[in-house]
């Protein structure tokens, strides 16, 4: 299931190229089922941070480690929503984490990959890996933070 992703010559900034490679690596998992707390060893089921871990490892050679969404946020460089680029990690609150103050890192309960045009590529619920619109509804209302690794 692992797909080799190669960088091609381009006049675009390297971060943009790597971001697209991360998305390409992540797209090979479209439809993979979601399982909370899923093992990082296999790829038959994943949770959100396992999904981003594999996409970054396979698409950019970046090791995000075995931690969850909060751990991944701490490793990156925080960026404002208006500066998002393809490949950035975006973080959301969940029903369980909404109880924490707005600026608290404990409010982070979910992570996905920004795919451009207000789309997040992530794994969640019955549909598993999928694209969601983060400019309206649940994903807009629960957007918390973003981080860059590129």
Rosetta blueprint (number, residue, H / E / L):
1 X L
2 X L
3 X L
4 X L
5 X L
6 X L
7 X L
8 X L
9 X L
10 X L
11 X L
12 X L
13 X L
14 X H
15 X H
16 X H
17 X H
18 X H
19 X H
20 X H
21 X H
22 X H
23 X H
24 X H
25 X H
26 X H
27 X H
28 X L
29 X L
30 X L
31 X L
32 X L
33 X E
34 X E
35 X L
36 X L
37 X L
38 X L
39 X L
40 X L
41 X L
42 X L
43 X L
44 X L
45 X E
46 X E
47 X L
48 X H
49 X H
50 X H
51 X H
52 X H
53 X H
54 X H
55 X H
56 X H
57 X H
58 X H
59 X H
60 X H
61 X L
62 X L
63 X L
64 X L
65 X L
66 X L
67 X L
68 X L
69 X H
70 X H
71 X H
72 X H
73 X H
74 X H
75 X H
76 X L
77 X E
78 X E
79 X L
80 X L
81 X H
82 X H
83 X H
84 X L
85 X L
86 X L
87 X L
88 X L
89 X E
90 X E
91 X E
92 X E
93 X L
94 X L
95 X L
96 X L
97 X L
98 X L
99 X L
100 X L
101 X L
102 X L
103 X L
104 X L
105 X H
106 X H
107 X H
108 X L
109 X L
110 X E
111 X E
112 X E
113 X E
114 X E
115 X E
116 X E
117 X L
118 X L
119 X E
120 X E
121 X E
122 X E
123 X E
124 X E
125 X L
126 X L
127 X L
128 X E
129 X E
130 X E
131 X E
132 X E
133 X E
134 X L
135 X L
136 X L
137 X H
138 X H
139 X H
140 X H
141 X H
142 X L
143 X E
144 X E
145 X E
146 X E
147 X E
148 X E
149 X L
150 X L
